């Protein structure tokens, strides 16, 4: 049975662009990582599934693949080694759900990108029902560095419980407020200055430490070490490593509604471009529709959350976790909004 390697480059998480930068600046690094992983696993057919909106990055990868093929690094009997491998660049159709690995596999097969029930997991039964190794851009691009540095040296980039978890040149456990000083390039711009000041003299109100799906933290948490375990203890997660900062000029309800709207209108992978539901297969799609979205966002905590842990894939949790954390940390602001609406209704 054929085995496959799939690179998940469908980077659709709001505020997240690490894979975009990596592909744009080092396309041959990704190709090299794919080939190393493929040879290690005895795989001769590889795919890079790239987000449809990444047109410039797709063109860069196309050119790099052509260069690597002409140089003899892709194809039959690569450099006389006896190892053969093809790499196909596949453009996605702009569906957030296809970032979920099994939804991506369905889309790659030409189907609507619906998440699959697990088990079986992709490593057992994935693309075209064959064993499939699937990883994201960042993971595969570490392969050349691990081989060059050696496993032990590379592991030192992390901490004892989480070896080699440094991101964007940031060594693990750096407090969030110091990231712009530790990274090669500013990670969060001027938004995380000391004294909890944001751009334009505003204060930090809340921040997402790991993309829009991560539970939010507040200005009081800026000294939490930026690593998996410390963020988990703080009630959130590192996730994609994308920091999104909201200052005190923005009502928290606006942030919650914008986030819910994104998940409600993320188009499904379908032959019909007008299809605008996550998948339509479980609780997350009905709960994220606009009519219910506003009611759920405003009343969460007064009723029950039926989304967490009750969806076919992680999309439902990804939508519920950050909004739930906003309500927990800014409950008074939500209640004040609800009270003002009730008073406005009584006055009418």
MITIKOL-724522 format. One record per atom (N, C-alpha, C, CB): y, x, z. Coordinates in steps of 0.1 Angstrom, whole numbers, padded with zeros to 4 digits, always signed. Glycine has a CB too. Layout:
<rs>
YXZ/...
</rs>
This chain:
<rs>
-0012+0008+0000/+0000+0000+0000/+0012+0009+0000/+0000-0010+0012/+0022+0005-0008/+0035+0013-0009/+0042+0012+0004/+0043+0008-0021/+0049+0023+0008/+0058+0023+0019/+0072+0025+0014/+0054+0035+0029/+0082+0020+0022/+0096+0020+0017/+0105+0025+0028/+0100+0006+0013/+0116+0031+0024/+0127+0035+0033/+0139+0027+0029/+0129+0050+0033/+0146+0021+0038/+0158+0013+0035/+0169+0018+0044/+0156-0002+0037/+0180+0021+0038/+0193+0025+0046/+0201+0013+0047/+0200+0037+0039/+0204+0009+0059/+0213-0003+0061/+0227+0002+0061/+0209-0010+0075/+0234-0001+0050/+0248+0003+0049/+0257-0010+0048/+0251+0012+0037/+0251-0021+0053/+0258-0034+0052/+0267-0035+0065/+0249-0046+0051/+0277-0027+0065/+0286-0026+0077/+0296-0037+0077/+0293-0012+0078/+0293-0048+0084/+0302-0060+0083/+0308-0064+0096/+0294-0072+0078/+0305-0056+0107/+0311-0059+0120/+0326-0057+0120/+0304-0050+0131/+0334-0067+0124/+0348-0065+0124/+0353-0053+0132/+0355-0078+0130/+0362-0045+0126/+0367-0034+0133/+0358-0021+0132/+0369-0037+0147/+0347-0022+0125/+0337-0011+0124/+0338-0005+0110/+0323-0016+0127/+0340+0008+0109/+0340+0014+0096/+0335+0028+0097/+0354+0014+0091/+0326+0032+0107/+0321+0045+0107/+0312+0048+0095/+0313+0047+0120/+0304+0039+0091/+0295+0041+0079/+0304+0043+0067/+0285+0030+0078/+0314+0035+0066/+0323+0036+0054/+0329+0050+0053/+0334+0026+0054/+0333+0055+0064/+0339+0069+0064/+0329+0079+0060/+0345+0072+0077/+0317+0078+0066/+0306+0087+0063/+0302+0087+0049/+0294+0084+0072/+0300+0076+0043/+0296+0075+0029/+0307+0080+0020/+0293+0061+0025/+0320+0077+0023/+0331+0081+0015/+0333+0096+0015/+0343+0073+0019/+0332+0102+0026/+0335+0116+0028/+0323+0125+0026/+0341+0119+0041/+0311+0120+0028/+0299+0129+0027/+0287+0121+0021/+0295+0134+0041/+0289+0117+0008/+0278+0109+0002/+0265+0117+0001/+0282+0104-0011/+0266+0130-0002/+0254+0138-0003/+0247+0140+0010/+0258+0152-0010/+0255+0140+0021/+0249+0140+0034/+0239+0129+0037/+0259+0141+0045/+0243+0117+0032/+0235+0105+0033/+0222+0107+0025/+0242+0092+0030/+0224+0111+0012/+0213+0113+0003/+0203+0123+0009/+0218+0117-0011/+0208+0134+0014/+0200+0144+0020/+0192+0138+0032/+0208+0156+0025/+0199+0130+0040/+0192+0124+0052/+0181+0114+0048/+0202+0117+0060/+0184+0106+0037/+0174+0097+0032/+0162+0105+0027/+0180+0089+0021/+0164+0116+0020/+0153+0123+0014/+0144+0130+0025/+0158+0134+0004/+0151+0135+0035/+0144+0141+0047/+0135+0131+0054/+0154+0148+0057/+0141+0119+0057/+0133+0109+0063/+0122+0104+0055/+0143+0097+0067/+0124+0103+0042/+0114+0098+0033/+0102+0108+0032/+0120+0096+0019/+0106+0121+0031/+0095+0131+0030/+0087+0131+0043/+0101+0144+0027/+0094+0130+0055/+0087+0130+0067/+0078+0119+0069/+0097+0131+0079/+0081+0107+0064/+0073+0095+0065/+0063+0093+0053/+0082+0083+0067/+0064+0102+0044/+0055+0101+0032/+0059+0089+0023/+0041+0099+0037/+0072+0087+0021/+0077+0076+0014/+0083+0080+0001/+0088+0068+0022/+0080+0073-0010/+0085+0077-0023/+0095+0068-0029/+0073+0079-0033/+0098+0057-0022/+0108+0047-0028/+0118+0044-0017/+0100+0034-0033/+0130+0046-0019/+0141+0044-0009/+0152+0036-0015/+0147+0057-0004/+0159+0028-0007/+0170+0019-0011/+0181+0021-0001/+0165+0004-0011/+0193+0021-0007/+0205+0020+0002/+0212+0007-0001/+0215+0032-0002/+0212-0002+0009/+0218-0015+0008/+0232-0014+0013/+0209-0026+0016/+0242-0015+0004/+0256-0013+0008/+0263-0026+0008/+0262-0003-0001/+0272-0028+0017/+0281-0039+0018/+0288-0042+0005/+0291-0038+0029/+0288-0054+0000/+0294-0058-0013/+0308-0054-0014/+0292-0072-0015/+0316-0055-0003/+0330-0052-0004/+0333-0037-0005/+0337-0058+0009/+0323-0029-0002/+0325-0014-0003/+0324-0009-0017/+0315-0007+0006/+0333-0014-0025/+0333-0010-0040/+0336+0005-0042/+0343-0018-0047/+0346+0010-0035/+0349+0024-0037/+0338+0033-0032/+0362+0028-0030/+0332+0029-0021/+0321+0037-0015/+0309+0037-0024/+0318+0033-0001/+0306+0025-0030/+0295+0023-0039/+0296+0032-0051/+0293+0009-0043/+0309+0033-0057/+0311+0042-0068/+0309+0056-0064/+0325+0040-0073/+0313+0060-0052/+0312+0074-0048/+0297+0077-0047/+0319+0076-0034/+0289+0068-0041/+0275+0070-0039/+0268+0070-0053/+0269+0059-0030/+0272+0062-0062/+0266+0062-0075/+0267+0075-0082/+0272+0051-0084/+0280+0081-0081/+0282+0094-0087/+0274+0105-0080/+0297+0097-0086/+0273+0104-0067/+0265+0114-0059/+0251+0113-0062/+0267+0112-0044/+0245+0101-0064/+0231+0099-0068/+0229+0105-0081/+0227+0084-0067/+0238+0103-0091/+0236+0109-0104/+0236+0124-0104/+0247+0104-0114/+0245+0130-0095/+0246+0144-0094/+0233+0150-0088/+0258+0148-0085/+0228+0143-0077/+0216+0148-0071/+0204+0147-0080/+0214+0140-0058/+0204+0136-0088/+0193+0135-0098/+0193+0146-0108/+0193+0121-0104/+0205+0148-0114/+0206+0159-0124/+0203+0173-0119/+0220+0159-0130/+0205+0174-0105/+0202+0187-0099/+0188+0189-0095/+0211+0189-0087/+0180+0178-0097/+0166+0179-0094/+0162+0175-0079/+0161+0192-0096/+0172+0169-0072/+0169+0166-0058/+0163+0152-0056/+0181+0167-0050/+0164+0144-0067/+0158+0130-0067/+0150+0129-0079/+0169+0119-0066/+0138+0123-0078/+0129+0120-0089/+0115+0125-0087/+0135+0127-0101/+0109+0129-0097/+0095+0134-0097/+0094+0148-0093/+0087+0131-0110/+0084+0152-0085/+0081+0166-0081/+0094+0173-0078/+0073+0173-0093/+0101+0169-0068/+0114+0175-0065/+0113+0189-0062/+0120+0167-0053/+0120+0197-0070/+0121+0212-0069/+0107+0218-0068/+0129+0216-0056/+0098+0212-0075/+0084+0218-0075/+0076+0216-0062/+0085+0232-0079/+0081+0208-0053/+0075+0206-0040/+0063+0197-0040/+0085+0201-0030/+0061+0189-0051/+0050+0179-0051/+0055+0166-0045/+0038+0184-0044/+0066+0166-0039/+0072+0154-0033/+0081+0147-0043/+0080+0157-0020/+0079+0133-0045/+0087+0125-0054/+0093+0114-0047/+0078+0120-0066/+0106+0111-0050/+0113+0100-0043/+0124+0095-0052/+0119+0105-0030/+0124+0082-0053/+0135+0075-0060/+0145+0069-0050/+0130+0064-0070/+0157+0068-0053/+0167+0061-0044/+0175+0051-0052/+0177+0072-0037/+0175+0039-0048/+0182+0028-0055/+0194+0023-0046/+0173+0016-0059/+0206+0023-0052/+0217+0017-0045/+0218+0002-0048/+0230+0025-0049/+0218-0006-0038/+0218-0021-0040/+0230-0026-0034/+0205-0027-0034/+0238-0034-0041/+0251-0040-0036/+0248-0053-0030/+0261-0041-0048/+0252-0055-0017/+0251-0068-0011/+0260-0078-0016/+0253-0066+0004/+0259-0090-0011/+0268-0101-0016/+0278-0106-0006/+0259-0113-0020/+0281-0098+0003/+0292-0102+0013/+0287-0111+0024/+0303-0108+0006/+0274-0109+0029/+0269-0118+0039/+0267-0110+0052/+0255-0124+0035/+0274-0114+0063/+0273-0107+0075/+0259-0107+0080/+0282-0114+0086/+0251-0118+0078/+0238-0119+0083/+0229-0108+0078/+0232-0133+0080/+0232-0103+0066/+0224-0093+0060/+0225-0079+0067/+0227-0091+0045/+0233-0078+0077/+0233-0066+0085/+0221-0066+0095/+0246-0065+0093/+0216-0078+0097/+0203-0079+0105/+0192-0075+0096/+0201-0094+0110/+0183-0066+0101/+0174-0059+0092/+0165-0067+0084/+0166-0049+0101/+0160-0078+0090/+0150-0086+0082/+0158-0095+0072/+0142-0094+0091/+0170-0099+0076/+0178-0107+0066/+0182-0098+0054/+0191-0112+0072/+0184-0085+0057/+0187-0075+0047/+0175-0074+0037/+0191-0062+0053/+0163-0073+0043/+0151-0071+0035/+0149-0083+0026/+0139-0070+0044/+0151-0096+0031/+0150-0107+0022/+0160-0107+0011/+0152-0120+0030/+0172-0103+0014/+0182-0102+0003/+0179-0091-0007/+0196-0099+0010/+0173-0080-0002/+0169-0069-0011/+0158-0074-0021/+0165-0057-0003/+0150-0083-0016/+0140-0089-0025/+0145-0099-0034/+0129-0094-0016/+0158-0102-0034/+0163-0112-0042/+0164-0126-0037/+0156-0112-0055/+0161-0128-0024/+0160-0141-0017/+0173-0143-0010/+0148-0142-0008/+0175-0155-0005/+0186-0157+0005/+0184-0149+0017/+0188-0173+0008/+0194-0143+0023/+0192-0134+0034/+0190-0140+0047/+0204-0125+0035/+0179-0146+0049/+0175-0152+0062/+0167-0143+0071/+0167-0165+0060/+0171-0142+0084/+0163-0134+0093/+0148-0139+0093/+0169-0134+0107/+0139-0130+0095/+0125-0133+0096/+0121-0134+0111/+0116-0123+0088/+0110-0142+0113/+0104-0142+0126/+0097-0128+0129/+0094-0153+0128/+0099-0123+0141/+0092-0111+0145/+0084-0113+0158/+0103-0099+0147/+0072-0107+0158/+0065-0099+0148/+0060-0108+0136/+0053-0092+0155/+0056-0101+0125/+0055-0086+0123/+0069-0080+0122/+0046-0083+0111/+0070-0067+0126/+0082-0060+0125/+0082-0052+0112/+0083-0050+0137/+0094-0048+0107/+0094-0042+0094/+0085-0029+0092/+0108-0038+0091/+0083-0022+0103/+0075-0010+0103/+0060-0014+0099/+0075-0002+0116/+0056-0026+0102/+0043-0031+0098/+0043-0038+0085/+0037-0039+0109/+0053-0047+0084/+0053-0056+0072/+0068-0059+0069/+0045-0069+0074/+0074-0051+0060/+0088-0052+0057/+0091-0056+0043/+0094-0040+0060/+0097-0046+0035/+0101-0049+0021/+0088-0051+0013/+0109-0037+0016/+0088-0061+0005/+0076-0064-0004/+0063-0064+0004/+0076-0055-0016/+0064-0068+0017/+0053-0069+0026/+0047-0055+0030/+0042-0077+0020/+0053-0044+0025/+0048-0031+0029/+0055-0025+0041/+0050-0022+0017/+0049-0015+0047/+0055-0008+0059/+0069-0003+0055/+0046+0003+0064/+0079-0005+0063/+0092-0002+0059/+0100+0005+0071/+0100-0014+0054/+0105+0017+0068/+0114+0024+0077/+0128+0020+0074/+0112+0039+0077/+0135+0014+0083/+0149+0009+0081/+0158+0015+0092/+0150-0006+0080/+0168+0022+0088/+0178+0027+0097/+0192+0027+0091/+0175+0042+0101/+0202+0028+0099/+0216+0028+0094/+0221+0041+0088/+0225+0022+0104/+0233+0041+0083/+0238+0053+0077/+0239+0064+0087/+0252+0050+0071/+0245+0061+0098/+0248+0072+0108/+0235+0079+0112/+0255+0066+0120/+0224+0071+0115/+0212+0076+0119/+0206+0086+0109/+0202+0065+0122/+0205+0081+0096/+0199+0090+0086/+0208+0102+0083/+0198+0081+0073/+0221+0101+0085/+0229+0113+0083/+0228+0124+0094/+0243+0109+0081/+0221+0120+0104/+0219+0130+0115/+0207+0139+0111/+0216+0124+0128/+0199+0135+0102/+0187+0143+0099/+0190+0158+0095/+0179+0136+0087/+0199+0160+0086/+0202+0174+0083/+0207+0182+0095/+0212+0175+0071/+0215+0176+0103/+0221+0183+0115/+0210+0186+0125/+0232+0174+0121/+0200+0177+0127/+0189+0179+0136/+0181+0191+0131/+0180+0167+0138/+0178+0191+0118/+0170+0202+0113/+0177+0216+0114/+0166+0200+0098/+0191+0215+0112/+0198+0228+0112/+0200+0233+0126/+0212+0225+0106/+0203+0224+0136/+0205+0228+0150/+0192+0229+0158/+0214+0218+0156/+0182+0222+0154/+0170+0221+0162/+0171+0210+0172/+0168+0234+0170/+0160+0203+0175/+0160+0191+0183/+0166+0194+0197/+0146+0186+0185/+0163+0205+0203/+0168+0207+0217/+0183+0209+0217/+0161+0220+0223/+0188+0216+0208/+0203+0218+0207/+0210+0205+0204/+0207+0229+0197/+0204+0197+0195/+0211+0185+0191/+0211+0175+0202/+0204+0178+0179/+0200+0175+0210/+0199+0166+0222/+0210+0169+0232/+0185+0167+0228/+0215+0181+0233/+0225+0184+0243/+0239+0177+0240/+0227+0199+0243/+0240+0172+0228/+0252+0164+0225/+0254+0152+0234/+0253+0161+0210/+0243+0147+0240/+0243+0135+0248/+0242+0138+0262/+0232+0126+0244/+0237+0129+0270/+0235+0131+0284/+0220+0130+0287/+0243+0120+0293/+0216+0133+0300/+0202+0134+0303/+0194+0121+0299/+0200+0137+0318/+0200+0109+0302/+0193+0097+0299/+0194+0092+0285/+0198+0086+0308/+0204+0097+0278/+0206+0093+0264/+0209+0106+0255/+0217+0083+0263/+0199+0113+0252/+0202+0125+0244/+0209+0122+0230/+0189+0133+0242/+0218+0131+0226/+0224+0131+0213/+0230+0117+0210/+0213+0134+0202/+0239+0113+0218/+0245+0100+0215/+0260+0102+0213/+0243+0090+0227/+0265+0114+0210/+0279+0116+0206/+0282+0109+0193/+0282+0131+0205/+0294+0104+0192/+0299+0096+0180/+0312+0102+0176/+0299+0081+0182/+0314+0103+0163/+0327+0106+0157/+0333+0119+0164/+0337+0095+0159/+0324+0128+0168/+0329+0140+0174/+0333+0139+0188/+0341+0146+0166/+0330+0127+0194/+0333+0125+0208/+0321+0128+0217/+0338+0110+0211/+0322+0137+0226/+0311+0140+0235/+0310+0128+0245/+0312+0153+0242/+0297+0126+0248/+0294+0114+0257/+0301+0115+0271/+0280+0113+0259/+0304+0104+0276/+0310+0102+0290/+0325+0105+0290/+0303+0111+0299/+0332+0107+0278/+0346+0108+0278/+0352+0094+0281/+0352+0113+0265/+0361+0093+0291/+0367+0080+0294/+0374+0075+0281/+0377+0080+0305/+0375+0062+0280/+0381+0056+0268/+0395+0060+0266/+0380+0040+0269/+0403+0061+0276/+0417+0065+0275/+0418+0079+0269/+0424+0064+0288/+0408+0088+0270/+0409+0101+0266/+0403+0104+0252/+0402+0111+0275/+0398+0093+0245/+0391+0095+0233/+0400+0101+0222/+0386+0082+0228/+0412+0097+0222/+0421+0102+0211/+0424+0117+0213/+0434+0095+0211/+0422+0122+0225/+0424+0137+0228/+0411+0144+0225/+0429+0139+0242/+0399+0138+0227/+0386+0145+0225/+0381+0145+0211/+0376+0138+0234/+0385+0135+0203/+0380+0134+0190/+0387+0143+0180/+0380+0119+0185/+0381+0146+0169/+0387+0154+0159/+0399+0147+0153/+0377+0158+0148/+0397+0134+0151/+0408+0125+0146/+0410+0114+0157/+0404+0119+0132/+0422+0109+0158/+0424+0098+0168/+0414+0086+0166/+0438+0093+0168/+0407+0082+0176/+0397+0072+0174/+0404+0058+0176/+0386+0073+0184/+0413+0057+0185/+0420+0044+0188/+0435+0045+0187/+0416+0040+0202/+0440+0055+0179/+0454+0056+0176/+0462+0057+0189/+0459+0043+0169/+0473+0050+0190/+0481+0051+0202/+0478+0040+0212/+0496+0051+0198/+0467+0033+0210/+0465+0021+0218/+0460+0024+0232/+0456+0012+0211/+0454+0035+0234/+0448+0038+0247/+0455+0050+0254/+0433+0041+0245/+0467+0049+0255/+0475+0059+0262/+0473+0058+0277/+0490+0059+0259/+0475+0069+0285/+0475+0068+0300/+0485+0057+0304/+0478+0081+0306/+0484+0053+0316/+0492+0043+0322/+0490+0029+0316/+0507+0047+0322/+0479+0028+0309/+0475+0015+0303/+0485+0009+0294/+0472+0005+0314/+0492+0018+0287/+0502+0013+0277/+0496+0013+0263/+0515+0022+0278/+0500+0003+0256/+0495+0001+0242/+0507+0004+0233/+0489-0013+0239/+0505+0003+0219/+0515+0005+0210/+0527-0003+0212/+0510+0004+0195/+0539+0002+0209/+0551-0006+0211/+0555-0008+0225/+0550-0018+0203/+0550-0001+0235/+0553-0003+0249/+0546-0015+0255/+0568-0006+0250/+0537-0021+0248/+0529-0032+0254/+0518-0027+0262/+0523-0041+0242/+0512-0035+0271/+0501-0032+0279/+0488-0036+0273/+0502-0038+0293/+0477-0028+0276/+0464-0032+0271/+0459-0044+0279/+0454-0020+0273/+0456-0054+0271/+0451-0066+0278/+0435-0066+0278/+0456-0079+0270/+0429-0064+0267/+0415-0063+0266/+0411-0054+0255/+0408-0077+0265/+0399-0049+0255/+0394-0041+0244/+0379-0042+0243/+0397-0026+0247/+0374-0042+0230/+0360-0042+0227/+0355-0028+0225/+0358-0051+0214/+0346-0023+0234/+0342-0009+0233/+0332-0007+0221/+0336-0005+0245/+0325-0017+0216/+0315-0014+0206/+0315-0024+0195/+0302-0015+0212/+0327-0027+0189/+0327-0037+0178/+0329-0051+0184/+0315-0037+0170/+0331-0061+0175/+0334-0074+0179/+0323-0082+0187/+0338-0082+0168/+0311-0077+0186/+0300-0083+0193/+0298-0079+0208/+0287-0081+0186/+0306-0069+0212/+0304-0064+0225/+0313-0072+0235/+0308-0049+0226/+0308-0075+0247/+0316-0081+0257/+0329-0073+0260/+0308-0083+0270/+0340-0079+0262/+0353-0072+0263/+0354-0066+0277/+0364-0082+0260/+0363-0056+0278/+0367-0050+0290/+0382-0051+0291/+0362-0035+0291/+0388-0048+0303/+0402-0049+0305/+0408-0035+0307/+0405-0059+0317/+0421-0035+0310/+0428-0022+0312/+0422-0015+0325/+0443-0025+0314/+0417-0023+0334/+0411-0017+0346/+0399-0009+0343/+0407-0028+0356/+0393-0010+0331/+0381-0004+0327/+0383+0008+0318/+0371-0013+0321/+0395+0013+0316/+0398+0024+0307/+0392+0037+0311/+0412+0025+0305/+0389+0038+0324/+0383+0051+0329/+0368+0050+0329/+0388+0054+0342/+0362+0040+0324/+0347+0039+0324/+0342+0049+0313/+0342+0025+0320/+0333+0058+0317/+0328+0068+0307/+0322+0061+0295/+0317+0077+0313/+0326+0067+0283/+0322+0060+0270/+0308+0064+0266/+0332+0064+0259/+0298+0059+0273/+0284+0061+0270/+0276+0049+0272/+0278+0073+0278/+0264+0048+0267/+0256+0036+0267/+0254+0031+0282/+0242+0039+0261/+0249+0040+0291/+0246+0035+0304/+0258+0031+0312/+0238+0046+0311/+0269+0038+0311/+0281+0035+0319/+0287+0021+0314/+0291+0046+0318/+0287+0020+0301/+0292+0007+0296/+0283-0005+0299/+0294+0008+0280/+0270-0002+0299/+0260-0013+0303/+0263-0017+0318/+0246-0008+0301/+0265-0007+0326/+0268-0011+0340/+0281-0018+0342/+0269+0002+0349/+0290-0016+0332/+0303-0024+0332/+0302-0037+0326/+0314-0016+0325/+0290-0041+0322/+0287-0054+0316/+0290-0055+0301/+0296-0064+0323/+0290-0044+0294/+0292-0045+0280/+0282-0035+0273/+0307-0041+0276/+0286-0030+0261/+0277-0021+0254/+0285-0013+0244/+0266-0029+0246/+0279-0001+0241/+0286+0008+0231/+0285+0003+0217/+0280+0022+0232/+0274-0004+0214/+0273-0010+0201/+0275-0001+0189/+0282-0022+0200/+0284-0004+0180/+0287+0004+0168/+0297+0015+0171/+0293-0005+0157/+0302+0015+0184/+0312+0026+0187/+0326+0023+0182/+0307+0039+0182/+0329+0011+0177/+0342+0007+0172/+0350+0001+0183/+0340-0002+0160/+0361+0007+0186/+0370+0002+0197/+0381-0006+0190/+0377+0014+0205/+0382-0019+0195/+0393-0028+0191/+0401-0031+0203/+0387-0041+0185/+0414-0029+0202/+0423-0031+0214/+0432-0043+0211/+0431-0018+0216/+0434-0051+0221/+0443-0062+0221/+0454-0061+0232/+0436-0076+0223/+0467-0062+0228/+0477-0060+0238/+0481-0073+0245/+0489-0053+0232/+0490-0072+0254/+0493-0084+0263/+0502-0094+0256/+0500-0079+0275/+0506-0092+0243/+0514-0102+0236/+0505-0112+0229/+0522-0095+0225/+0492-0110+0230/+0482-0120+0223/+0475-0128+0233/+0472-0112+0215/+0476-0142+0231/+0468-0151+0240/+0453-0148+0238/+0472-0165+0237/+0446-0148+0249/+0431-0145+0247/+0424-0156+0239/+0425-0144+0261/+0429-0169+0240/+0423-0179+0232/+0424-0177+0217/+0430-0193+0236/+0435-0171+0213/+0437-0167+0199/+0426-0157+0194/+0451-0161+0196/+0423-0148+0203/+0413-0138+0200/+0399-0144+0199/+0413-0126+0211/+0396-0153+0209/+0383-0160+0209/+0381-0169+0197/+0382-0168+0222/+0392-0176+0193/+0391-0185+0181/+0389-0177+0168/+0403-0194+0181/+0397-0166+0167/+0395-0158+0155/+0381-0152+0154/+0406-0146+0155/+0376-0148+0165/+0362-0142+0165/+0352-0153+0162/+0359-0136+0179/+0353-0165+0168/+0344-0176+0165/+0345-0180+0151/+0347-0187+0174/+0358-0180+0145/+0360-0184+0131/+0352-0174+0122/+0375-0185+0128/+0353-0161+0125/+0346-0152+0117/+0331-0155+0116/+0348-0137+0122/+0325-0157+0128/+0311-0159+0128/+0307-0173+0121/+0305-0159+0142/+0316-0182+0123/+0314-0195+0117/+0314-0195+0102/+0323-0206+0122/+0323-0186+0096/+0325-0186+0081/+0319-0174+0074/+0340-0187+0079/+0311-0166+0081/+0304-0155+0075/+0294-0161+0065/+0297-0146+0085/+0297-0158+0051/+0288-0165+0041/+0274-0160+0042/+0294-0162+0028/+0265-0169+0040/+0250-0165+0039/+0248-0159+0026/+0241-0177+0042/+0238-0150+0025/+0234-0145+0012/+0227-0155+0004/+0224-0132+0014/+0233-0160-0006/+0228-0171-0014/+0233-0170-0028/+0233-0184-0008/+0226-0177-0037/+0230-0177-0051/+0243-0186-0052/+0219-0183-0060/+0246-0194-0042/+0257-0202-0042/+0268-0195-0034/+0254-0216-0037/+0279-0189-0040/+0289-0183-0033/+0296-0192-0023/+0299-0177-0042/+0296-0205-0025/+0303-0214-0016/+0296-0216-0003/+0306-0227-0023/+0284-0212-0002/+0276-0214+0011/+0283-0206+0022/+0261-0209+0009/+0288-0213+0032/+0295-0206+0042/+0291-0209+0056/+0310-0209+0041/+0278-0207+0059/+0272-0208+0072/+0265-0195+0074/+0263-0220+0073/+0263-0191+0087/+0255-0179+0089/+0241-0179+0083/+0254-0176+0104/+0233-0189+0087/+0220-0191+0080/+0216-0205+0079/+0209-0183+0087/+0220-0213+0089/+0216-0227+0089/+0202-0230+0094/+0217-0233+0075/+0197-0220+0101/+0183-0221+0105/+0181-0223+0120/+0176-0208+0101/+0192-0221+0128/+0190-0222+0143/+0203-0226+0149/+0184-0210+0148/+0203-0225+0163/+0214-0230+0171/+0228-0223+0167/+0211-0228+0185/+0228-0211+0163/+0240-0204+0161/+0248-0210+0150/+0238-0189+0158/+0242-0215+0139/+0249-0221+0128/+0256-0233+0132/+0240-0223+0116/+0250-0242+0139/+0256-0255+0143/+0266-0253+0154/+0245-0265+0148/+0264-0243+0163/+0274-0241+0174/+0286-0234+0168/+0267-0233+0185/+0285-0227+0157/+0296-0219+0152/+0304-0227+0142/+0292-0206+0147/+0301-0239+0138/+0309-0246+0129/+0322-0249+0135/+0302-0260+0125/+0333-0250+0127/+0346-0251+0132/+0348-0262+0142/+0356-0252+0121/+0343-0274+0139/+0346-0286+0148/+0340-0283+0162/+0340-0298+0142/+0328-0277+0162/+0322-0275+0175/+0327-0262+0181/+0307-0274+0174/+0332-0252+0173/+0336-0239+0177/+0348-0241+0187/+0340-0231+0166/+0358-0249+0183/+0370-0251+0192/+0366-0257+0205/+0380-0259+0185/+0357-0267+0205/+0354-0274+0217/+0346-0264+0226/+0345-0286+0214/+0337-0257+0220/+0328-0248+0228/+0337-0236+0234/+0317-0241+0220/+0346-0231+0226/+0355-0220+0231/+0363-0225+0243/+0363-0215+0220/+0368-0237+0242/+0377-0242+0253/+0370-0247+0265/+0386-0253+0247/+0358-0250+0264/+0351-0256+0275/+0339-0248+0281/+0346-0270+0272/+0337-0236+0275/+0326-0228+0279/+0328-0225+0294/+0325-0215+0271/+0317-0226+0302/+0318-0224+0316/+0319-0237+0324/+0330-0215+0319/+0324-0248+0317/+0324-0261+0323/+0311-0268+0320/+0337-0269+0319/+0305-0264+0309/+0292-0270+0305/+0282-0259+0305/+0293-0277+0292/+0273-0259+0295/+0263-0249+0294/+0264-0242+0280/+0249-0256+0296/+0260-0229+0280/+0259-0222+0268/+0245-0223+0263/+0263-0207+0270/+0243-0229+0252/+0229-0231+0246/+0226-0221+0235/+0228-0245+0240/+0235-0211+0234/+0233-0201+0223/+0225-0189+0227/+0247-0197+0217/+0230-0182+0238/+0224-0170+0242/+0208-0171+0244/+0230-0165+0255/+0201-0162+0237/+0187-0162+0238/+0179-0173+0231/+0183-0162+0252/+0186-0181+0223/+0180-0193+0217/+0181-0193+0202/+0185-0206+0222/+0184-0181+0196/+0185-0180+0182/+0174-0171+0176/+0199-0174+0178/+0173-0173+0163/+0162-0166+0156/+0165-0151+0155/+0161-0172+0142/+0178-0148+0154/+0182-0133+0153/+0193-0131+0163/+0186-0129+0139/+0199-0119+0163/+0209-0116+0173/+0223-0121+0169/+0210-0101+0174/+0225-0128+0158/+0238-0133+0154/+0243-0142+0165/+0237-0140+0141/+0235-0151+0170/+0240-0161+0180/+0245-0154+0192/+0229-0170+0184/+0237-0144+0197/+0241-0136+0209/+0254-0129+0206/+0230-0127+0214/+0255-0123+0194/+0267-0115+0190/+0279-0124+0191/+0265-0109+0176/+0278-0137+0188/+0290-0146+0188/+0293-0150+0202/+0287-0158+0179/+0282-0152+0210/+0284-0158+0224/+0289-0148+0234/+0271-0164+0228/+0283-0135+0233/+0286-0125+0244/+0301-0122+0245/+0279-0113+0241/+0308-0119+0234/+0322-0115+0237/+0331-0127+0241/+0328-0110+0224/+0328-0139+0236/+0336-0150+0240/+0333-0154+0254/+0334-0162+0231/+0321-0153+0258/+0317-0156+0272/+0324-0146+0282/+0302-0155+0274/+0325-0133+0278/+0331-0123+0286/+0346-0126+0287/+0329-0109+0281/+0353-0131+0276/+0367-0134+0277/+0369-0145+0287/+0372-0138+0263/+0361-0155+0286/+0363-0166+0296/+0360-0162+0310/+0353-0178+0292/+0351-0153+0312/+0348-0148+0326/+0360-0140+0331/+0335-0140+0326/+0366-0132+0323/+0376-0123+0327/+0390-0129+0327/+0376-0110+0319/+0392-0140+0318/+0405-0146+0317/+0404-0161+0318/+0411-0142+0303/+0396-0165+0328/+0393-0179+0330/+0406-0187+0333/+0384-0181+0342/+0415-0181+0341/+0428-0188+0344/+0436-0191+0331/+0436-0179+0353/+0436-0182+0322/+0443-0184+0309/+0437-0195+0301/+0444-0171+0301/+0424-0196+0301/+0418-0207+0294/+0421-0220+0301/+0402-0205+0293/+0420-0220+0314/+0422-0233+0321/+0437-0237+0320/+0419-0231+0336/+0446-0228+0320/+0460-0231+0318/+0462-0237+0304/+0469-0219+0320/+0455-0232+0294/+0457-0238+0281/+0451-0252+0280/+0449-0229+0271/+0439-0254+0287/+0433-0267+0287/+0442-0277+0295/+0419-0267+0294/+0448-0272+0306/+0457-0281+0313/+0470-0285+0305/+0462-0275+0326/+0475-0276+0298/+0487-0278+0289/+0484-0289+0279/+0493-0265+0283/+0472-0287+0273/+0467-0297+0263/+0466-0311+0269/+0454-0292+0256/+0460-0311+0281/+0458-0324+0287/+0472-0331+0290/+0450-0323+0300/+0481-0323+0295/+0495-0328+0298/+0501-0333+0285/+0503-0318+0305/+0500-0325+0275/+0506-0329+0262/+0500-0342+0257/+0503-0318+0251/+0487-0344+0259/+0480-0356+0255/+0485-0368+0263/+0465-0355+0256/+0487-0365+0276/+0491-0376+0285/+0505-0380+0281/+0491-0372+0300/+0514-0370+0277/+0528-0373+0274/+0528-0381+0261/+0536-0361+0272/+0519-0378+0252/+0519-0386+0239/+0515-0400+0241/+0509-0380+0229/
</rs>
